[in-house]
Amino acid sequence: YQPIIDAKTEKLVGAEALIRWRHPHRGMLSPDQFIPLAEETGLIAPLGEWVLQKGCQDASAWPENLKISINLSAHQFNRGNLFDVVLCTLVASGLSPARLELEITESALLDKRSEHLQTLRQLRNIGVSIVLDDFGTGYSSATYLTLYPFDKIKIDRSFVSDIEQREDCRAIVSAVMGLAHNLGMVTLAEGVEDAIQLEELRREGCSMVQGYLFGKPMPLREFEKLALQGITA
């Protein structure tokens, strides 16, 4: 779990669930080393369901002001039962829908547009928040903002990492902040690694941040200690 922080107060507001594989011979593997294989073999959907169930179950024991953010794959959408899976998971875990955020990339929404739109509306109707992940890295980001009911936009780390040195990255971040504000959406910048980046993002009006400045992805017990403190270490 990687901490998500309020950009103004630096208080802990939640976490993103990030999966790792503890391989018996190769050690800890990052998603890019096994997710493609899971997609090829068809295991990505049950794996995604397990992450959803485990994340909601873990988060149900956290302080009620903390949210859990979980990534969804295109395969989970295409199975056609996403709403039922999420609803059953919430009931089983006892987690309030208002504490669950589901992150979606543009690539997950390319096919079956009308079906996906209906699913997202159903999820929002029960209180789940919908987040557009990796904003600005695709070809039709602005179009997707008008088509789908997003609550939050995540600004990709590629823009954040160069915000200090590159005027074009700073301009893109500023434009996204203004767009999100006008559309009534919350913004979250990922990949924040130093205080200068944080200050730049604050100046532009960013709502939330996550990155190594506040904490690397950590095991459940370590995050729970942080959650009890209510602030970052």
Secondary structure, DSSP 8 states (H G I E B T S, - for coil): -EEEEETTT-BEEEEE----EEETTTEEE-GGGTHHHHHHHT-HHHHHHHHHHHHHHHHTTS-TT-EEEEE--HHHHHTS-HHHHHHHHHHHHT--GGGEEEEE-GGGGSS-HHHHHHHHHHHHHTT-EEEEEEETSSS-HHHHHHHS--SEEEE-HHHHTTTTT-HHHHHHHHHHHHHHHHTT-EEEEE---SHHHHHHHHHHT--EEESTTT-----HHHHHHHHHHTB--
